[in-house]
Amino acid sequence: MSKEFEQMSFFERYLSLWVTLCIICGIILGKVLGTSIVFLSDMNIATVNIPVAILVWLMIFPMMVQIDFNSIKDVSKNPKGLALTLIINWLIKPFSMAFFAWIFFDKLFSAFLAPDLAQEYIAGAILLGAAPCTAMVFVWSYLTKGDPEYTLVQVAINDLVLLVAYIPIVKLLLGVSNVSIPYEALISSVVIFVVIPLVAGLLVNKVLIKTRGEEWFRAVFMAKLKPLSIIALLTTLVLLFAFQGEKILANPIHIFLIAVPLTLQTYFIFFIAWGVGKKMKLPHCILSPGSMIGASNFFELAVAVAIALFGLNSGAALATVVGVLIEVPVMLSLVKLSNKWRY
């Protein structure tokens, strides 16, 4: 048994098992409870679901509470990581997603999909590919011991680029001339998933270090906080799969067909970023969050735009929802790889 395995917590050691159990439990709950859980899925601010937002907030908080604002100014000393992130996120990812979607939905899966439906699935995949992650990257960075200050700066820059680049890229790839971005959804997501936990983390950090000392904060408080993050992650899985349980059971083949190119795209982007970052000699604490942000997606925005453009029951909306469903299990496998390849 490796030293790294022995140092992992009980939850971390068997995370793959817990994820599988949570997915199964979520689907069963969605089937058994049916419409009785609709009130939870309808508790939204803009397009952000409040119960899921609270759980994501609990996942993000352990990263936010570690951030040392005095160190953020030093992030600019390592611009190569930010440059890699921007190139991967905006010059490679949207176009590789469009390519994977076209190959699979329009060509390889053409025998299983009507042409109109295939085009909607392609559109949903493009909406996902053009929206790199904003919130969950904090979780992946935390689980791989990424640099918290760098992760914050990376997300902030990504959000600024998102404001100006998302619409032109989507217009180009979809050929749609009147794409409108739901800014209410974008702003509320940034406030809920970045600003609020960031401010809370800053306050808790300052108060605890001042009253209990930095050694207690690192050795005791952070050690107790880490399991909370993983429990919130697993609970989020149960909720997401419970909300979409009926869709999964009603369209199992289509869910699988959509998941194939989305999963391949996720691994493709991660391996591209990781390989280039290693060649650039980026430290692991920079390379890990830099690879994770492009691999994962800002699915809240993608779902909102898909519904606005194509409708709630469209193939495009279903494709973005499948993106939500596969993201956590797939990204957890990349977390495992990142930790295994730590250098």
PECOR-V664229 format. One record per residue. N is the residue number from 0. NEAR is the number of other C-alpha atoms within 12 Angstrom. D_FIRST is the distance of its C-alpha to the first C-alpha in Angstrom with 1 decimal. Layout:
# PECOR-V664229
N,NEAR,D_FIRST  N,NEAR,D_FIRST
This chain:
# PECOR-V664229
0,8,0.0  1,9,3.8  2,8,6.7  3,15,8.5  4,17,6.7  5,12,7.1  6,13,10.5  7,21,11.6  8,19,14.1  9,17,14.2  10,22,16.5  11,30,14.6  12,20,11.4  13,18,13.8  14,27,16.6  15,24,17.5  16,18,18.2  17,25,20.3  18,34,22.2  19,22,23.1  20,21,24.3  21,30,26.3  22,32,27.9  23,24,29.0  24,26,30.2  25,33,32.1  26,30,33.9  27,24,34.8  28,26,36.1  29,30,38.1  30,23,39.7  31,16,40.4  32,21,41.6  33,22,43.5  34,18,46.0  35,15,45.3  36,24,42.6  37,19,44.9  38,15,45.9  39,22,42.3  40,25,42.3  41,18,45.9  42,17,45.0  43,21,45.2  44,22,46.3  45,24,47.6  46,30,44.8  47,34,42.0  48,31,40.9  49,24,40.9  50,27,38.2  51,36,35.8  52,38,36.9  53,27,36.0  54,32,32.5  55,41,32.1  56,39,33.6  57,38,31.0  58,38,28.3  59,44,30.1  60,42,31.1  61,39,27.8  62,42,28.3  63,43,32.0  64,37,31.8  65,43,29.9  66,32,32.6  67,28,34.6  68,23,38.0  69,11,38.9  70,17,36.3  71,21,37.4  72,15,40.1  73,15,37.7  74,24,36.2  75,17,39.4  76,13,38.3  77,24,35.7  78,21,37.9  79,26,36.0  80,38,33.4  81,34,36.3  82,26,38.2  83,39,35.3  84,42,34.9  85,31,38.6  86,27,38.9  87,39,36.0  88,46,37.2  89,33,40.9  90,23,41.7  91,27,39.0  92,44,37.4  93,43,40.6  94,30,41.9  95,33,38.7  96,46,38.5  97,33,42.2  98,26,41.6  99,34,38.7  100,41,40.7  101,30,43.8  102,25,42.2  103,31,40.6  104,38,43.1  105,28,46.3  106,19,45.4  107,18,42.5  108,27,42.9  109,20,46.7  110,14,47.2  111,19,45.5  112,23,46.9  113,17,50.5  114,18,51.3  115,17,52.0  116,28,48.8  117,32,46.8  118,32,48.6  119,33,47.6  120,47,43.9  121,45,44.2  122,45,45.8  123,51,43.1  124,55,40.4  125,46,42.4  126,52,42.8  127,52,39.0  128,50,38.5  129,47,41.2  130,46,39.5  131,48,36.3  132,49,34.2  133,47,35.6  134,50,33.7  135,46,30.3  136,48,29.3  137,47,29.0  138,44,26.3  139,48,24.3  140,46,24.9  141,41,23.7  142,38,20.4  143,37,19.8  144,32,21.2  145,36,24.4  146,37,27.5  147,38,29.4  148,34,32.8  149,44,32.4  150,46,31.4  151,43,34.5  152,36,36.8  153,44,35.4  154,36,36.1  155,29,39.5  156,25,40.6  157,37,39.3  158,32,41.4  159,19,44.5  160,25,44.2  161,33,43.7  162,24,47.1  163,18,49.0  164,23,47.0  165,37,46.0  166,31,49.5  167,24,50.6  168,33,47.4  169,37,47.7  170,22,51.4  171,21,50.9  172,31,48.2  173,32,49.9  174,15,53.4  175,17,54.3  176,14,57.0  177,15,56.9  178,23,53.2  179,24,53.1  180,31,50.1  181,25,49.8  182,22,49.7  183,20,49.5  184,28,46.2  185,35,44.9  186,25,46.1  187,26,45.0  188,38,41.5  189,33,41.3  190,24,42.7  191,36,40.5  192,42,37.2  193,38,37.7  194,24,40.7  195,25,40.3  196,34,36.5  197,35,37.1  198,23,40.1  199,25,38.3  200,30,35.2  201,26,37.6  202,21,39.5  203,25,36.5  204,31,35.0  205,22,38.3  206,16,39.1  207,22,35.8  208,24,35.4  209,14,39.1  210,13,39.0  211,17,35.5  212,16,34.5  213,19,31.9  214,15,29.2  215,17,29.5  216,24,29.5  217,20,26.3  218,15,24.3  219,16,25.7  220,23,27.5  221,27,25.2  222,19,22.2  223,17,24.3  224,26,25.6  225,32,22.4  226,25,21.8  227,26,25.5  228,33,25.1  229,37,22.5  230,25,24.7  231,30,27.7  232,39,26.0  233,36,25.3  234,30,28.8  235,36,30.3  236,37,28.9  237,33,30.5  238,37,33.8  239,42,33.9  240,40,33.4  241,35,35.8  242,39,38.4  243,37,38.2  244,34,37.5  245,25,41.0  246,28,41.0  247,32,37.8  248,22,39.1  249,14,42.6  250,18,41.4  251,18,38.1  252,16,39.1  253,26,40.3  254,30,37.2  255,26,35.1  256,34,37.6  257,47,37.5  258,34,33.7  259,29,33.3  260,38,35.0  261,48,33.8  262,37,30.1  263,29,30.8  264,39,32.6  265,43,29.8  266,33,27.3  267,28,30.2  268,41,31.0  269,37,27.5  270,27,27.0  271,28,30.5  272,38,30.0  273,37,26.6  274,24,28.0  275,24,31.2  276,31,29.5  277,25,27.3  278,15,30.6  279,20,32.3  280,18,29.6  281,30,29.0  282,24,26.3  283,29,23.3  284,34,24.6  285,43,27.8  286,46,26.7  287,50,24.4  288,51,27.2  289,53,29.7  290,50,27.9  291,55,27.4  292,53,31.0  293,49,32.4  294,52,30.0  295,48,30.7  296,46,34.3  297,40,36.9  298,41,37.3  299,44,39.8  300,45,42.2  301,46,41.8  302,44,42.4  303,35,45.4  304,40,47.0  305,38,46.4  306,30,48.2  307,25,51.0  308,29,51.7  309,27,51.1  310,17,51.1  311,19,48.8  312,19,48.7  313,26,48.5  314,36,46.0  315,37,45.2  316,37,44.3  317,42,42.1  318,47,40.3  319,44,39.5  320,42,38.3  321,42,35.9  322,49,34.6  323,40,33.9  324,39,32.1  325,38,29.7  326,40,29.1  327,40,26.4  328,35,24.2  329,33,24.6  330,43,24.2  331,38,21.0  332,28,19.6  333,35,21.0  334,37,19.4  335,28,16.0  336,23,17.2  337,33,18.6  338,27,15.6  339,18,13.6  340,20,16.7  341,21,17.3  342,17,19.1
